[in-house]
Amino acid sequence: MASPRPHLFVDISAHGFGHLAQAAPVLNALARRLPELRFTIRSGLPTGKLQARLATEFTHLTASSDFGYVMHDATRVDLAATALAYRTQHADWESRVDAEARLLAELQPDLVLSDVAYLPLAGAARAGIASVAMCSLNWAELFAYFFAGEKWAAVIHRQMLTAYNDAASFLRLTPGMAMAGLSHIRRIGPVAALGSDCRQALREQLCCASDERLVLIAFGGIDMQLPIAEWPPVAGVRWLVPQAWQLACPNASDFDPLERPFTDILRSVDAVIAKPGYGTFTEAACNRTPVLYMRRQDWPEQDCLISWLQRHAQCREISEADLLAGHLDGALAALWQQIAPPTPVPSGADEAAAALLPWLTLAEDCG
């Protein structure tokens, strides 16, 4: 009789694409080490987005167990809507945990991995299933930052912390927030997917002039459309933008129809314009792509991300006013004049996989 395949249940937040950018290299590393591993992934992200990042088969449960933060756009939090969403979610917290425990007991995974919802961690604890959290941030720390002064917040914060501390380990990625309120912290290196250099082929696809530079605009899964059609032209620069913008502009091209992995495009452009976000920052640095970034409004995670990027990549901050007005020629010229620091090594995926394997190989041995 064949031994049952080890089974990993993974919960990936759909708050942007950064959580998938963190989780996917780890899951790919696990699949290489343990080819018989079975993956069940719950995420509100489209299946196609998961498939584009994952080099292994998986079962997709299309649902979200967290919402992260309600956003006005890619850089601004809607605090009133977020507070209401948290109060609604925690009004029947115990019944939610019970339902989660029943789901996990039915699926019977050997391990639950969450980036970075806390409900599956609470449900796993109630079902008697081992769990691990992994991320550069946690929702409890952000919740305390924004809402600690509210009378209603203490109970919710305590439930969040309890759920995170129910996990056997919290794999805190580099760069990452302090996470002083959590136990079982294990720090691991940067996680980033490495792209293939398709610079020449990309320029042939786009019919670029020999001296034309490509600048990718990537604000992650929470979109922020920029008024590129109103920008003054920047000589020798072509903008690569999402197809959803439906932008008809002679100095801009959609990157979606290129049908190339995002990390290949990122590695092959001359710069990327982005907000501070874990996936974009680590992937840009590890793929040696200069970054022009606009700070987010009152987002506490960004300080550690920016500090890390400044040490490991060519980067430069630009104000929201200058970005919206398209005053970019001077900033890009200064960015390209910087001396590139040594390229960081994305060791975190293999470190995380090694940390998770004992639960999965133990299950295999017991089978």
N, C-alpha and C positions, 0 to 999 in steps of 0.2 A: 504494500500500500504506500503510495507516494505521500511524502510529508507535505503538509499544507504550506503554501507560500506565505512568507512574512508579509504583513499588511500594515501600511502606514496611512493614517488619516491626516490630511493636511488642510488647514484652514488659512486661506490667503485673503487678507483684507482687500477690498475693492476701492479703498480710499486712494485714488490715483493708481499709477502703475509701479510705484516704488517698492511696494511690498512683494509684488511678483518678481521684480528685478533682484530682490534679496533672496527670495525662496528658490527661484528656478535653478541657479547654479548649484545650490546645495542638493536639490532633488536630482539633478543630473549627475552630481558626484556620487550620490548614493546609488543611483541606477548603474553606474559603471562598476561600483564595488560589489553590488548585490543584484545581479541581473534578474533574479527571480522575484525581487521585491514588487509587491502590488501596491499601487497608489490609488487612493480615493481623495480627490481634491474638491473641497467646497469653496466656492468663490463667486461673487457677483460679477466678476469679469467675464467677458465673452469667451467661449471655448476657443475661438480662433486666436485670441491673445495668449491664452495659456499654451496652445500648441506651438505658437511662434517661438516661445521661450524654452519649452520642455522637449528634451530629446528622448522621451520615453512615453509609453502608453499610460493612460490614466482614465479613471472614471470620474466624470465631472458632475458634481451636485451643484446646480445653478441656484445659489442662495447666498445671502450675506448674514453673518452672525454679528457683525458690527457695522457701524457707519463712520467711525472715526470722528470726523467733524463735518458739519454742514458748512459748505463753502459758498460765498458770493461768487468767487472766481478762483483762479489758481493761487492767488496770494492773500486773499482776505477771508477770514472766518466769520460766519454768521453766528455770533455768540448767542443771540436770543433763540434761534432755531435749534442750535446745538444743545442748549440747556433744556429746552422742552423735550428734545429727543431722548436725552439721558434720563430725565425724570419719568418719561413714559416707559422707557425700557426697564427701569428699575422698580416701577410701581408693582409689577408682578414678578420680581426677580426669582423668587424661589420656584415658581411654576415654570419659568423659562429654564432654569437649571435642571429641573426634573425632566422636562421634555428633551433637553440636550443629552442628559444621561441615558434616557431611553433610546435615543437615536444611536448613540455610540455603542451601547450594549448590543443593539441589533446588528450593527456593522462589524463588531468584534475586531477592531484594529489592535495590533500589538503595541502601538504607540500613537499618540496624538501630537502633532506639531502645529503650532499656531504662530502666524506672523500677521497681526499681533493681537487678535481678538482674545478677550479673557473669558467669554462664555464657554467656549469648548474646553478650557482648562478647568473651569468649575464643574462642567458636566462630566469630564473625564474622572475627576476626583470622586464625584458621587457614584460613578459607575465602577470605580475600582480599576481604572485603566491609567497607565503611566502617561505623562504628558510633558512636553518641553515647549517653552516659548522661545522665540527668536526674533530680534529686531534691533534697530538702532534707537528706538523709542518705545514707550509704552503709554497707553491711553490714561493710566492712573496718574502719571507724572504730569501729563498735559492737562488733565482734568483739574488737578490741584492748582496748577499755574493760573488757570482761568477762573475757577469757581470756588476756591478754598474759602473765600469770605462769605459765601452764601449760606444761610441757615440750613437749607435743605441738602447741602452737598456732603456733609460728613458721613452719613450712612452710605451713600452711593460710593464715595471714595473708599470706605472700609471694605465694601463688597468687591470692588475692583482689586484692591490690594490682596485681599484674601484669595481671590481667584488666581492672580499671578503667582502668589506664593505657594499655591497648591501644586504648581508645576515642579517637577523634579529638578529642573534647571532652567535658567533664562540665559540663552546665548546672546550676549550683548555684542553686536557687531561694531567694528571700528570703521569710521568714527561713530560715536554714539553718545547719548545723554548719560548723565551721572547715575540715575536710577537708585538713589540712596534709600528709597523706601522698600526696595525689593531684596529678598534673600535668594540664595542659590545662584548668584550671578556668576557667569563664566565668560570672560572676555576673549573674543576671537578676532582674527584679522579682518581686513576689508573683503567684502564679497562683491565681485563684479564679473560680468561676462566679457570675454575678450572677442572682439570682432576680427574679421579678415580684411586685410587692406585691399580694397577694390577701387582705389583712387582713379586709376587710368580708365578702367571700364565704366565707372560712374560718370566721368567727364565725357566719355564717348556717348553714353546714353543721353546725356543732357545737351550734347553738341556744344560744349563749352569752348570758349576761346582759350588759347594756350596760356594766357596770363590771368584767367578768371579764377577767383577764389569762391569757394562754396561755404556758406554759413548756414548751419542747421538751426532752426528755431524749434525748441522742444520744451514745452511746459508740462509734460507728463499727462496723466489721464484726466486731470481737471483742467479743462481748456481755458485759454486766455488769448483771444484773437487780437492781434496787433494791427494797427491801421497802416499796413505796409504800402498800400496804394497811395497814401498821402505823404509818404516819406520822401525826402530829397534823395536823389540817386547817389549811391556810393560807388565811385568808379571802380570797376574791376571786381565787383562783388555780386554774387547771385544768392538769393535767399532760398532755402529749402523749407517748405511749409507743409502743414497737414492738408490733405486733400479736402477735408471737411470745411476749410475756410473758403473754398470756392473763389479763389483769388485769381483774377485775370490781370496780370501785371508782367510787363516784359522782363523785369529783372528778378522774377520769382518763379519757382517750379515746385510742383507737388512732389513730396517724397514717397507717398504711398504707392503710386503706379510703378515705381522703380522695382518693386517686388524683390527687395533685398532685406535681409535681417537688419533690424534697427541698429544693432551694434556694429555691423559692417559699414553702414552709412556713417555712424558716429565716428568710427575709426578713420574714415576716408575723407572727411571734410576738413576745412581749415580752421573752423571754430564752431562752437555751439553757444546759442543764447538761451538761458534757462533761468528758472527760479532755483533757490537752494532746495535740493532734494537728494536723498541718499543715492538712488539708482543713477541719476544723471551725473552727479558729481564723481562718484567712484568709477563709473564706467568711462567718463571722459578722462579722468586722471590716468587710469590703468591702460587706456588706449591712446594716450599722449595727444589728446585733443584739447586745445585752449578753450577756456570758458569765459564768457562774458555773462555775469549774473546780476539779476535785480533782486534785492532782498524782499522777503515776504513781510507783510504787515503783522507784527507781534506774533511771531511763531518761534517759540523758545528752542526748538531743535536746531534752527539754522546756525546758531553761533558755533557749535561744535563742527558742523559740516563745513562752514566757511573757513574756520581755523585750519582744519585738516587740508582742505583744497589749496589754501595759500601755501602750505608747506610742500605739496606734492604735484602741483600742476601750474602751468601758465594760466593765470586768471586775473580778472579785473572786475570791480563792481561798477555798475551803471545805475543812475537814478531812474525812477519810474518816469519822471518828466522827460528825460533825454531819450529813453527807450520809446515812449509813446510818440515823441516828436521825430524819431528817426535820426537823432544826432549821434551817429555811431562811427563816423569815419575816423575821428581822433581816437576814440576808445579802442577800436579794432587795430589801428596802427600801433598804438602803445602796447596792446596785448601781444601782437606778433613780434614786437621787439624784445620781449622778455626772454631771458634765458631759461630754457626748460629744466626743471629740477629732475633728479633721478626718478624713474618711473616706479610707482609703488607696485608691490607684488600682491595680487588678490588671493591671499592664502586662506581666507575665511571659509570658502566653500568646502575645501578638504578638511579643515579643522572642525567645521560643524558636522560634516558627514561622519568623521571619526567619533565625535561625541555622541551621535545618535545610533551608531551601529550596534553597540552592546545590547540595546533593547531588542533590536531586530534580529541579530544573529542568535541571541538567547532563545527567541521564539522559534527560529529555524531549528536550533539544536533540540529544543524540547519536542518539536514535531516528530 
